[in-house]
Amino acid sequence: MTIYRVDVSLVAAHRIGAHIWPPDGKDPGDEDAEMFFFAPSLNGARALNVTEVSLLQRSRIELMQKPARPLHSAGIHRNLMIVSTEFAALAEAMAPGRHQFVPLSDVWFYKAKEPSPGRYLAALVMDYASTVDLEKSNIVRQFLPHLQKTAVRLSAIYPVQRVVRTDTALGRSLWADEVTGAIFCTEDFHKQAKALGGTLGLAFGECTGK
């Protein structure tokens, strides 16, 4: 069984990612700036709460791509994805009730003169499973003094650095590791996602199973 690590990829204009900036045009360095950040290793494997959803909806989402053609995944923050309505529909159809969708209104493409409301959502993958072998995979741990917690993420370039438990794919299509928040998918989801028209904006890295 092939399991893929889902990550961002080079897309239109050779730019990647999506930035989530504080609401009200504030600078991230401002003392009263509200910064959205969610990671299972810090916040626990769960859905976003009411406060987090409100902050995300008020934040300015800046996509680093130009809107030359449909872009289905603009960025990934742990297990939170900025996706098109078409991608969200596919994910929900293949795994009903296993995602939390947050409509976004303040979404801007690179150097755009006006926002693109209604085209993108934040999709939190909530189907969690202990997928990553933390001992055999390339893991980065970062202690955050202001939170007194340690953030854990999967940092791997090669399949041998992504060692996963293959049994976690049974009955799933798109899911997240409950510690690192890394997103994984099956071969079936991989094929259907690549069949979407336009630019997918994702890279699928094969993993080493155990």
N, C-alpha and C positions, 0 to 999 in steps of 0.2 A: 504493500500500500504506500503510495507516494504522498507525503505531506509537504506542503510548501509554507515557508515563512513569507508572509505578506508585508511588503515594505514599499516606501515611496520610490519612484523611478524618475528618470529624466523625462520631461514632457515638452510641450510646446515652449518655444523660446529658450530651451535649454535651462530652465529654472525649475527648482523643486520646492515643495513645501507650502505651508500656510502658517502665517503668523497670527496669533491671538493677542490683540493689544487691549489695554485697559479701556473701559468706557469713557465717554466725555472728552476724548482727545487727550487724555493725560499721558505723561511720559512714564514708562515702566520704572524709572528711577525716582518718581515722586513718592513722598512718604505716604500719601493717602491713595496711591494707585492700587486699584483692585486687579490683581493678576490671576487669571484662570490657570490652574494646573491640577491635573488629576493623574495619579499613578497608583495602580493596585498595591505596590509595595509600600506606599505611604498612606493611602486612604482605605485600603482593603478592597477585596474583589466584590464590588457592589455596583448599584446604579447611582447616578448622580442624584443628590438631594435637591430640594426645592431652591435652596440658596445658590447652589452650583449651577443649576439650570438657568436661574435668573441672571447670574453673572455672565454666563456664556452667551445668552441671548442679547445682553446689553453690550457685549464686547465687539470691537471692530475686528473683522476677520479679513486679513489681507492675503489674497492668493498671489503667489509669485509668478503665475503664468499669464500669458495674454490669451484672451478668449477667441482664438482663431477657429476652433472647432470644439464640439462638446468635450468637456473634461470631467471624467467620472470620479476621480479621487484626487483631491488637491493637497492632501497632507494627512499625516498620522501622528498623533500624540499619545504614545503608549497604546491603549486600545480604543482611543477615540479617533474616528476618521471624519474628515470633511468630504462629503460625497454628494453626487448629483442625485436628483430624485429618481432617476432610472436605476442607479446602482443600489439605492436604498430599497427600491421595490424588488430587485433581484434578491438581495440579502434576506429580506423579510419573507419572500415567497419560498426560499429554500430552507429557512429556519424561522418559522413564525414565532413571534413572542420572545425572541432571544436577543433583541436589540432595543436600545433606548434612542429614540429619534428626537432631536431638538431642532425645530425650524430656525433658520438664521435669516436676519433681515439686513444686517450691516456688513455685507460681503462685497469686497472690492477686488477686481482683477488688477494686475500690475499696471500702474500708471493710468488706470481708468479715471474718467471724469465723473462717473456716476456709479452707484452701487448696482449689484445684480441680485435683487431680492427675489426669493421664490425659486431660485435655481439650485440652492445647496442646503444641506442639512448637516448637523453634527450627528454622527451615528456611533454610539457607544456599544461595543461588542460585549454583551453580558453573559454569553455562554462561556463560563470559566471552567478550566480543567488544569490539573497539575501536569503540564505538558513538557516543559523544559527540564532536562537533567542538569541541575545547577552545578554538579561536580564535574561533568565532562564537557559542558558547553563554555563558550567564551562569555563570561559574565562580568559586568562592571558594577561595583558597589560604591556608592558615594554617600558619605555621612553628611547630613545637613544640620549644622549646629542650631540654627534658628528653629528647627522643628524637632530636634533631638531624635531624628529618625534616619534610617539608611535607605536610600533609593537604590533599587536593583533593576538593571536593564540587560537585555540580551544584546551583546555587541559582537557580531560574527560576520565574517566575509565568506568563509568556505563552509560547505555542507558538514564537514567533520567538526566544525565549531558550533554547529546547531544540532545537538543530540536531543531527540525527542522521544516520548513514549508513544508508539504507534497506536496503542489501544485507545488513546484518547480521541482518535478520529472516528471511532465507531458511533454511528448515529448523529454525526455532526457534519457541517459544511464549512462554517466560518466561526472560529472561536478564539479565545484569548487565554494565554497562560495566566494562572491566578497570582503569580508572584511578579514576573517581569512585565506583564501586560502585552507581551509580543503576540501578534496576531498570526493565526495559521489557517490554512484552508485545505480542502481535499482536491483531488484531481477533477472531480465533477464541477465544483465551484470555479476552479481555475479556468476550465474550458468555457463555462457560461459567461464568466466575467469578461474574458477576452473576446467574446462574440458581440459585446456591446459596441455600437458604432462610436466613432470619434476617438479621443485619446483616453486610454484607461488610467494612465498615471501611476500604475503599480508595477512592482517587480515581484516575481515569484521565485524564491530561492529554495531549492530542494534541501531537505533535511536528512540527517542520518538517523535512522530508526533504531530502537532498542526493544 
